Amino acid sequence: MPTLIGIENFEAKLKDLALTVQRKALVKATKRGGELIRAEAASRAPRDTGRLAGNEIVSQRNSESSADEITVRIGPAMKVFYGLFEEIGTAHSTADPFLGPAFDAKKDGALQIASQEFIAAIDEVVRKGG
């Protein structure tokens, strides 16, 4: 009976490829979904100087515990860190939330966009044959 030499190595590489494709699709999908919330946060941001609204960002971080999880952060860039004080308030000023309301308003749409993007990315890989 013929034997296939190196099949375990091939299967491991195939699994790694599948995870790589999934990871790329997940990164693209979460970025697109996060962009919807970022745009809403920018539109709701206080306009004292206009800098806060123009410096809302979406960033991603890989999960340390799982290969199929990504954390998405939406909020002010470091140069406008004071936006977080606007969100939660301080001892000297009341809160003027814009991030939380933006998330609440757009979370379902962002999830839908991310899901569609993920499926489309996987479909594209399947059409191309890997």
mmCIF file of the C-alpha atoms, coordinates in Angstrom:
data_MODEL
# 
_entry.id   MODEL 
# 
loop_
_atom_site.group_PDB 
_atom_site.id 
_atom_site.type_symbol 
_atom_site.label_atom_id 
_atom_site.label_alt_id 
_atom_site.label_comp_id 
_atom_site.label_asym_id 
_atom_site.label_entity_id 
_atom_site.label_seq_id 
_atom_site.pdbx_PDB_ins_code 
_atom_site.Cartn_x 
_atom_site.Cartn_y 
_atom_site.Cartn_z 
_atom_site.occupancy 
_atom_site.B_iso_or_equiv 
_atom_site.pdbx_formal_charge 
_atom_site.auth_seq_id 
_atom_site.auth_comp_id 
_atom_site.auth_asym_id 
_atom_site.auth_atom_id 
_atom_site.pdbx_PDB_model_num 
ATOM 1   C CA . MET A 1 1   ? 0.000   0.000  0.000  1.00 0.00 ? 1   MET A CA 1 
ATOM 2   C CA . PRO A 1 2   ? 1.443   3.420  -0.910 1.00 0.00 ? 2   PRO A CA 1 
ATOM 3   C CA . THR A 1 3   ? 2.187   5.866  1.879  1.00 0.00 ? 3   THR A CA 1 
ATOM 4   C CA . LEU A 1 4   ? 2.320   9.613  1.740  1.00 0.00 ? 4   LEU A CA 1 
ATOM 5   C CA . ILE A 1 5   ? 5.490   10.929 3.272  1.00 0.00 ? 5   ILE A CA 1 
ATOM 6   C CA . GLY A 1 6   ? 5.188   14.240 5.043  1.00 0.00 ? 6   GLY A CA 1 
ATOM 7   C CA . ILE A 1 7   ? 1.372   14.340 5.161  1.00 0.00 ? 7   ILE A CA 1 
ATOM 8   C CA . GLU A 1 8   ? 1.456   15.600 8.764  1.00 0.00 ? 8   GLU A CA 1 
ATOM 9   C CA . ASN A 1 9   ? 3.671   18.501 7.694  1.00 0.00 ? 9   ASN A CA 1 
ATOM 10  C CA . PHE A 1 10  ? 1.347   19.265 4.784  1.00 0.00 ? 10  PHE A CA 1 
ATOM 11  C CA . GLU A 1 11  ? -1.722  19.205 7.041  1.00 0.00 ? 11  GLU A CA 1 
ATOM 12  C CA . ALA A 1 12  ? -0.020  21.536 9.536  1.00 0.00 ? 12  ALA A CA 1 
ATOM 13  C CA . LYS A 1 13  ? 0.883   23.986 6.768  1.00 0.00 ? 13  LYS A CA 1 
ATOM 14  C CA . LEU A 1 14  ? -2.656  23.815 5.412  1.00 0.00 ? 14  LEU A CA 1 
ATOM 15  C CA . LYS A 1 15  ? -4.019  24.588 8.873  1.00 0.00 ? 15  LYS A CA 1 
ATOM 16  C CA . ASP A 1 16  ? -1.573  27.517 9.233  1.00 0.00 ? 16  ASP A CA 1 
ATOM 17  C CA . LEU A 1 17  ? -2.664  28.840 5.840  1.00 0.00 ? 17  LEU A CA 1 
ATOM 18  C CA . ALA A 1 18  ? -6.301  28.620 6.868  1.00 0.00 ? 18  ALA A CA 1 
ATOM 19  C CA . LEU A 1 19  ? -5.568  30.556 10.061 1.00 0.00 ? 19  LEU A CA 1 
ATOM 20  C CA . THR A 1 20  ? -3.567  33.161 8.124  1.00 0.00 ? 20  THR A CA 1 
ATOM 21  C CA . VAL A 1 21  ? -6.415  33.650 5.654  1.00 0.00 ? 21  VAL A CA 1 
ATOM 22  C CA . GLN A 1 22  ? -8.928  33.866 8.501  1.00 0.00 ? 22  GLN A CA 1 
ATOM 23  C CA . ARG A 1 23  ? -6.746  36.355 10.390 1.00 0.00 ? 23  ARG A CA 1 
ATOM 24  C CA . LYS A 1 24  ? -6.391  38.618 7.341  1.00 0.00 ? 24  LYS A CA 1 
ATOM 25  C CA . ALA A 1 25  ? -10.133 38.478 6.753  1.00 0.00 ? 25  ALA A CA 1 
ATOM 26  C CA . LEU A 1 26  ? -10.826 39.198 10.416 1.00 0.00 ? 26  LEU A CA 1 
ATOM 27  C CA . VAL A 1 27  ? -8.472  42.201 10.453 1.00 0.00 ? 27  VAL A CA 1 
ATOM 28  C CA . LYS A 1 28  ? -10.074 43.668 7.335  1.00 0.00 ? 28  LYS A CA 1 
ATOM 29  C CA . ALA A 1 29  ? -13.605 43.012 8.596  1.00 0.00 ? 29  ALA A CA 1 
ATOM 30  C CA . THR A 1 30  ? -13.094 44.531 12.039 1.00 0.00 ? 30  THR A CA 1 
ATOM 31  C CA . LYS A 1 31  ? -11.419 47.598 10.577 1.00 0.00 ? 31  LYS A CA 1 
ATOM 32  C CA . ARG A 1 32  ? -14.387 48.208 8.254  1.00 0.00 ? 32  ARG A CA 1 
ATOM 33  C CA . GLY A 1 33  ? -16.901 47.715 11.060 1.00 0.00 ? 33  GLY A CA 1 
ATOM 34  C CA . GLY A 1 34  ? -14.899 49.916 13.416 1.00 0.00 ? 34  GLY A CA 1 
ATOM 35  C CA . GLU A 1 35  ? -14.749 52.660 10.817 1.00 0.00 ? 35  GLU A CA 1 
ATOM 36  C CA . LEU A 1 36  ? -18.525 53.048 10.984 1.00 0.00 ? 36  LEU A CA 1 
ATOM 37  C CA . ILE A 1 37  ? -18.370 53.673 14.736 1.00 0.00 ? 37  ILE A CA 1 
ATOM 38  C CA . ARG A 1 38  ? -15.316 55.952 14.361 1.00 0.00 ? 38  ARG A CA 1 
ATOM 39  C CA . ALA A 1 39  ? -17.152 58.128 11.849 1.00 0.00 ? 39  ALA A CA 1 
ATOM 40  C CA . GLU A 1 40  ? -20.146 58.376 14.160 1.00 0.00 ? 40  GLU A CA 1 
ATOM 41  C CA . ALA A 1 41  ? -17.901 59.287 17.110 1.00 0.00 ? 41  ALA A CA 1 
ATOM 42  C CA . ALA A 1 42  ? -16.242 61.991 15.013 1.00 0.00 ? 42  ALA A CA 1 
ATOM 43  C CA . SER A 1 43  ? -19.634 63.425 14.077 1.00 0.00 ? 43  SER A CA 1 
ATOM 44  C CA . ARG A 1 44  ? -20.699 63.489 17.751 1.00 0.00 ? 44  ARG A CA 1 
ATOM 45  C CA . ALA A 1 45  ? -17.418 64.812 19.186 1.00 0.00 ? 45  ALA A CA 1 
ATOM 46  C CA . PRO A 1 46  ? -17.455 68.222 20.872 1.00 0.00 ? 46  PRO A CA 1 
ATOM 47  C CA . ARG A 1 47  ? -16.431 70.966 18.444 1.00 0.00 ? 47  ARG A CA 1 
ATOM 48  C CA . ASP A 1 48  ? -14.633 73.476 20.660 1.00 0.00 ? 48  ASP A CA 1 
ATOM 49  C CA . THR A 1 49  ? -11.533 73.453 18.444 1.00 0.00 ? 49  THR A CA 1 
ATOM 50  C CA . GLY A 1 50  ? -12.449 70.797 15.879 1.00 0.00 ? 50  GLY A CA 1 
ATOM 51  C CA . ARG A 1 51  ? -9.247  68.879 16.601 1.00 0.00 ? 51  ARG A CA 1 
ATOM 52  C CA . LEU A 1 52  ? -11.051 66.142 18.527 1.00 0.00 ? 52  LEU A CA 1 
ATOM 53  C CA . ALA A 1 53  ? -13.471 65.303 15.731 1.00 0.00 ? 53  ALA A CA 1 
ATOM 54  C CA . GLY A 1 54  ? -10.631 65.179 13.216 1.00 0.00 ? 54  GLY A CA 1 
ATOM 55  C CA . ASN A 1 55  ? -8.476  62.846 15.277 1.00 0.00 ? 55  ASN A CA 1 
ATOM 56  C CA . GLU A 1 56  ? -10.672 59.873 16.089 1.00 0.00 ? 56  GLU A CA 1 
ATOM 57  C CA . ILE A 1 57  ? -8.900  56.627 15.216 1.00 0.00 ? 57  ILE A CA 1 
ATOM 58  C CA . VAL A 1 58  ? -9.518  52.914 14.850 1.00 0.00 ? 58  VAL A CA 1 
ATOM 59  C CA . SER A 1 59  ? -6.734  50.641 16.015 1.00 0.00 ? 59  SER A CA 1 
ATOM 60  C CA . GLN A 1 60  ? -6.510  46.888 16.333 1.00 0.00 ? 60  GLN A CA 1 
ATOM 61  C CA . ARG A 1 61  ? -4.606  44.591 18.614 1.00 0.00 ? 61  ARG A CA 1 
ATOM 62  C CA . ASN A 1 62  ? -4.235  40.844 18.302 1.00 0.00 ? 62  ASN A CA 1 
ATOM 63  C CA . SER A 1 63  ? -5.538  38.855 21.223 1.00 0.00 ? 63  SER A CA 1 
ATOM 64  C CA . GLU A 1 64  ? -2.829  37.367 23.403 1.00 0.00 ? 64  GLU A CA 1 
ATOM 65  C CA . SER A 1 65  ? -5.016  34.395 24.300 1.00 0.00 ? 65  SER A CA 1 
ATOM 66  C CA . SER A 1 66  ? -6.538  33.446 20.949 1.00 0.00 ? 66  SER A CA 1 
ATOM 67  C CA . ALA A 1 67  ? -5.473  33.441 17.304 1.00 0.00 ? 67  ALA A CA 1 
ATOM 68  C CA . ASP A 1 68  ? -9.005  34.195 16.157 1.00 0.00 ? 68  ASP A CA 1 
ATOM 69  C CA . GLU A 1 69  ? -9.698  37.305 18.251 1.00 0.00 ? 69  GLU A CA 1 
ATOM 70  C CA . ILE A 1 70  ? -8.885  40.947 17.637 1.00 0.00 ? 70  ILE A CA 1 
ATOM 71  C CA . THR A 1 71  ? -9.493  43.884 19.940 1.00 0.00 ? 71  THR A CA 1 
ATOM 72  C CA . VAL A 1 72  ? -10.658 47.043 18.199 1.00 0.00 ? 72  VAL A CA 1 
ATOM 73  C CA . ARG A 1 73  ? -10.089 50.412 19.881 1.00 0.00 ? 73  ARG A CA 1 
ATOM 74  C CA . ILE A 1 74  ? -12.004 53.449 18.715 1.00 0.00 ? 74  ILE A CA 1 
ATOM 75  C CA . GLY A 1 75  ? -11.294 56.812 20.253 1.00 0.00 ? 75  GLY A CA 1 
ATOM 76  C CA . PRO A 1 76  ? -9.141  59.879 20.257 1.00 0.00 ? 76  PRO A CA 1 
ATOM 77  C CA . ALA A 1 77  ? -5.548  59.784 19.034 1.00 0.00 ? 77  ALA A CA 1 
ATOM 78  C CA . MET A 1 78  ? -2.901  60.464 21.683 1.00 0.00 ? 78  MET A CA 1 
ATOM 79  C CA . LYS A 1 79  ? -2.492  64.079 20.596 1.00 0.00 ? 79  LYS A CA 1 
ATOM 80  C CA . VAL A 1 80  ? -6.127  64.690 21.580 1.00 0.00 ? 80  VAL A CA 1 
ATOM 81  C CA . PHE A 1 81  ? -6.179  62.449 24.655 1.00 0.00 ? 81  PHE A CA 1 
ATOM 82  C CA . TYR A 1 82  ? -8.328  65.039 26.409 1.00 0.00 ? 82  TYR A CA 1 
ATOM 83  C CA . GLY A 1 83  ? -11.256 63.623 24.433 1.00 0.00 ? 83  GLY A CA 1 
ATOM 84  C CA . LEU A 1 84  ? -11.489 60.902 27.061 1.00 0.00 ? 84  LEU A CA 1 
ATOM 85  C CA . PHE A 1 85  ? -12.015 63.607 29.692 1.00 0.00 ? 85  PHE A CA 1 
ATOM 86  C CA . GLU A 1 86  ? -14.870 64.924 27.553 1.00 0.00 ? 86  GLU A CA 1 
ATOM 87  C CA . GLU A 1 87  ? -16.362 61.436 27.490 1.00 0.00 ? 87  GLU A CA 1 
ATOM 88  C CA . ILE A 1 88  ? -16.276 60.715 31.226 1.00 0.00 ? 88  ILE A CA 1 
ATOM 89  C CA . GLY A 1 89  ? -15.979 64.165 32.793 1.00 0.00 ? 89  GLY A CA 1 
ATOM 90  C CA . THR A 1 90  ? -13.578 65.317 35.492 1.00 0.00 ? 90  THR A CA 1 
ATOM 91  C CA . ALA A 1 91  ? -13.779 66.922 38.898 1.00 0.00 ? 91  ALA A CA 1 
ATOM 92  C CA . HIS A 1 92  ? -13.890 70.262 37.093 1.00 0.00 ? 92  HIS A CA 1 
ATOM 93  C CA . SER A 1 93  ? -16.128 69.522 34.118 1.00 0.00 ? 93  SER A CA 1 
ATOM 94  C CA . THR A 1 94  ? -19.197 67.475 33.375 1.00 0.00 ? 94  THR A CA 1 
ATOM 95  C CA . ALA A 1 95  ? -19.171 64.588 30.951 1.00 0.00 ? 95  ALA A CA 1 
ATOM 96  C CA . ASP A 1 96  ? -20.092 65.221 27.315 1.00 0.00 ? 96  ASP A CA 1 
ATOM 97  C CA . PRO A 1 97  ? -20.208 61.623 26.042 1.00 0.00 ? 97  PRO A CA 1 
ATOM 98  C CA . PHE A 1 98  ? -19.757 60.966 22.352 1.00 0.00 ? 98  PHE A CA 1 
ATOM 99  C CA . LEU A 1 99  ? -17.920 57.620 22.136 1.00 0.00 ? 99  LEU A CA 1 
ATOM 100 C CA . GLY A 1 100 ? -20.471 55.573 24.088 1.00 0.00 ? 100 GLY A CA 1 
ATOM 101 C CA . PRO A 1 101 ? -23.449 57.017 22.205 1.00 0.00 ? 101 PRO A CA 1 
ATOM 102 C CA . ALA A 1 102 ? -21.631 56.456 18.879 1.00 0.00 ? 102 ALA A CA 1 
ATOM 103 C CA . PHE A 1 103 ? -21.027 52.813 19.808 1.00 0.00 ? 103 PHE A CA 1 
ATOM 104 C CA . ASP A 1 104 ? -24.639 52.328 20.887 1.00 0.00 ? 104 ASP A CA 1 
ATOM 105 C CA . ALA A 1 105 ? -25.941 53.924 17.690 1.00 0.00 ? 105 ALA A CA 1 
ATOM 106 C CA . LYS A 1 106 ? -23.726 51.991 15.257 1.00 0.00 ? 106 LYS A CA 1 
ATOM 107 C CA . LYS A 1 107 ? -22.769 48.681 16.915 1.00 0.00 ? 107 LYS A CA 1 
ATOM 108 C CA . ASP A 1 108 ? -25.372 46.625 15.028 1.00 0.00 ? 108 ASP A CA 1 
ATOM 109 C CA . GLY A 1 109 ? -24.415 48.188 11.699 1.00 0.00 ? 109 GLY A CA 1 
ATOM 110 C CA . ALA A 1 110 ? -20.720 47.691 12.448 1.00 0.00 ? 110 ALA A CA 1 
ATOM 111 C CA . LEU A 1 111 ? -21.302 44.022 13.247 1.00 0.00 ? 111 LEU A CA 1 
ATOM 112 C CA . GLN A 1 112 ? -23.259 43.586 10.028 1.00 0.00 ? 112 GLN A CA 1 
ATOM 113 C CA . ILE A 1 113 ? -20.527 45.277 7.974  1.00 0.00 ? 113 ILE A CA 1 
ATOM 114 C CA . ALA A 1 114 ? -17.806 43.216 9.661  1.00 0.00 ? 114 ALA A CA 1 
ATOM 115 C CA . SER A 1 115 ? -19.732 39.972 9.090  1.00 0.00 ? 115 SER A CA 1 
ATOM 116 C CA . GLN A 1 116 ? -20.321 40.753 5.415  1.00 0.00 ? 116 GLN A CA 1 
ATOM 117 C CA . GLU A 1 117 ? -16.684 41.777 4.941  1.00 0.00 ? 117 GLU A CA 1 
ATOM 118 C CA . PHE A 1 118 ? -15.415 38.598 6.600  1.00 0.00 ? 118 PHE A CA 1 
ATOM 119 C CA . ILE A 1 119 ? -17.625 36.372 4.454  1.00 0.00 ? 119 ILE A CA 1 
ATOM 120 C CA . ALA A 1 120 ? -16.635 38.251 1.293  1.00 0.00 ? 120 ALA A CA 1 
ATOM 121 C CA . ALA A 1 121 ? -12.916 37.930 2.110  1.00 0.00 ? 121 ALA A CA 1 
ATOM 122 C CA . ILE A 1 122 ? -13.211 34.185 2.693  1.00 0.00 ? 122 ILE A CA 1 
ATOM 123 C CA . ASP A 1 123 ? -15.294 33.792 -0.490 1.00 0.00 ? 123 ASP A CA 1 
ATOM 124 C CA . GLU A 1 124 ? -12.613 35.650 -2.456 1.00 0.00 ? 124 GLU A CA 1 
ATOM 125 C CA . VAL A 1 125 ? -9.936  33.253 -1.239 1.00 0.00 ? 125 VAL A CA 1 
ATOM 126 C CA . VAL A 1 126 ? -12.103 30.264 -2.133 1.00 0.00 ? 126 VAL A CA 1 
ATOM 127 C CA . ARG A 1 127 ? -12.742 31.663 -5.645 1.00 0.00 ? 127 ARG A CA 1 
ATOM 128 C CA . LYS A 1 128 ? -9.011  32.188 -6.171 1.00 0.00 ? 128 LYS A CA 1 
ATOM 129 C CA . GLY A 1 129 ? -8.333  28.665 -4.965 1.00 0.00 ? 129 GLY A CA 1 
ATOM 130 C CA . GLY A 1 130 ? -6.440  29.513 -1.785 1.00 0.00 ? 130 GLY A CA 1 
# 
